[in-house]
Amino acid sequence: MAAGPLFTVAYLLGGASRVDYNPLRHPVSSLSLSRSGWTQTVNFLFTGSLTLIFAVGLWRAGPSCWGALLVGVWAVGLLGAGAFRTDPVSGYPVGTPDQLQRPTRAGVLHDLFSLIGFLALAAACFVFAISNSPGWALYSIASGVLFAATMALASAAFSQHQRWVDLGGLIQRVSLTIGLTWQTLLAVRILHG
């Protein structure tokens, strides 16, 4: 239950402490690029570890083996995002281009782990909607759709799509809030189920 709230508090504090960082424009991952970037790296690794433990608990509790596996893949995505540092994007850190001409190997791996994790969490929302109460099913489906849609918009923004580029960080934060809130409520539901 703590993974999502702790991750959110950590990136909000990290973003507030960086002078040239604009949370409306820049992705959460960019927080790992500053001198105190190790805090965001630890945030990814800690949240990924907690989420992996949660996935094991889901597997043992047995509401859905496929759902537990997908939450585990989401956890591995978070761990990979922490293990491989992102490339500069949208002009952060100051002095870097909006988009690198040639991505680094670490940046490509960061993006790949993130994408796989995001897709897995969206799919988990749909899997956990099956065979549950109508209210939970509706909430899970809505969460999966909204999480995927906002992540796609954030991705477009970070690819420098003119319409979205200045709001990419905000859109990503909305998306993360949707996904992590769903994960937290799933944990509460399993605990009290």
N, C-alpha and C positions, 0 to 999 in steps of 0.2 A: 504493500500500500504506500510505502514511503518513496518509492523510486521516482514517480512523476512529480510530486510536490518538491522533493529535494532537487531534482534536475532543474525545475523551473526557477526556484529561488536562486540557485547557483548561477544560472545564466543571466537572470535579471540583475543580480548584484554585480556580476562580471561586466555586463554591458554598461551599467551605470558608472563603473569606475574607470572606463576607458575614455579619454578625452576626445579622440577623433572618431570614435565608434558611434554609428548612427543605428540604433535598433530598428528604426523604420525601414532602413535600406539594406543593412548588412546581415548575413546569416549568423546564426548561433555559432556555427563551426568556426567562423572567423575570429572568435574570441581566443582561439588557440594560437593565433599568430602574433600576439603581442608579447612583451617581455614577461608578463605574468600569465602567458597562455597555458602554462602547465595546469592552472586551475580548471580550465575547460576540458583539458585532456583527462584529468582526474575525474571530472564530472561525467564525461562519457563512460569511462571505465567503471566507475562506481555504479552508475545507473544501469549499465549493461550487466554488471555482476548481480545486482539486486534483481533485475528482470530475469536473468537466467535462473536464479534460485526460485523465483516465482513460477517460471515455466516448469521446473522440476516438480514443484508443489501442485501445479495444475495437472501434470501427468499422473501424479500419485492420486490426486483427488478424483480424477477420471471423468469430469464432465464431457471432455472431448480430447482425444489423443491428438487429432489433427490440429485443434486449436492450441493445445499445449506446444506442439511442435512449431507452429507458426509464431507463437510468442517467443519461443526459444530462438528462432531465426531473427526476430526483431532484436533480441538481446545480443546476438552475435553481430548484427548490424551496428548496434551502439558500441560494442567493443572494438569493432573494426574502425569505426569513425574516430575512436580515441587512439587507436594504435597508429593510424596513418593521418598525418596532418593535412588539412585542406589547403588548396591553393588560394592565393589572394583573389578576391572577386569584388566587383562594384567599388573599386577604388580604396579598399581597406586591406592592409594598412596604407596610410597616406604615402603617396608616391608610387603606388603600384597601379597597373592598368586596370580598367574595368573587367577585362577578361584576358588571361594569358594566351599568347599565340600558341604556345606548346605547353600543355599541362604536364606537371611532374608525375612521376610514377606514384608517389605517395598521394598526390591529389586525386589521381584517377582511382586509386584503391579506396580512398576516403569516400568518393562519390559512389563507387560501386557498392561498398558495404552499406552506405546510407540508403541507396535506392532499394537494395534487396530488403533491408530492414523495414523501410516504409511500406513496400508492397506486402510484406509479411504481416505487418500490423493491420493494414487495411483488410487483408484477407481474413485475419483472425476475427475481426469485428463481424464479418459475415458468417464465419463458421460458428461462433458462439451465439449467433442469433437463432440457429436451428434448434428446434426442440426446447425452447424456453418459453417463458410467459410472453404473451403478445406485447406487453409494454417494453420488456427487455429486448425482445426481437426487433421492435421498431426503433428503439434507441440505438441498438448495435448496428443496424443497417444504415440509419442516418449518420452515425459516427463514421462508419466505413466510407460512405459516399463523400461526406464532407471532408474527412481526413485526406482521401485520395485527391479530391478536386482542389483543395487548398494547397496541397503539396505540389500538384502539377502547376498551379499558378505561381507558386514560389520558385519552382524550377525555371519557369519561363522568365521570371524577373531576374534570377541570377544568371540567366543566359543573355541578359541585357535587352529583353523585349521592352521597347520604349514605353508601352502603356503601363507596365508593372514594375519596372526597375527600381523606382523610388519607394515602392511599398513592399519589396520582397521580404525584408526582415519582419515586417508586421504580419504579412500573410503567413510566413513560416511559423511565427509564434502562435497565431490563431490555430494553425494546423496541429502544431505540437500540443497545444492545450486541449484540442479535441481528442487526439489520440491518447495522451497521457491521462486525461480525465476518464476516458473509457477504461483504460487499463486499471486505474485506481478503483473505479466502481466495480469492475469485474472481480478484483481481489476482495473487496468488501462483500460482494454477493457470494463468492465461494466460501469466505470465512463464516458468514452467517447463514449459509444455505444449509 
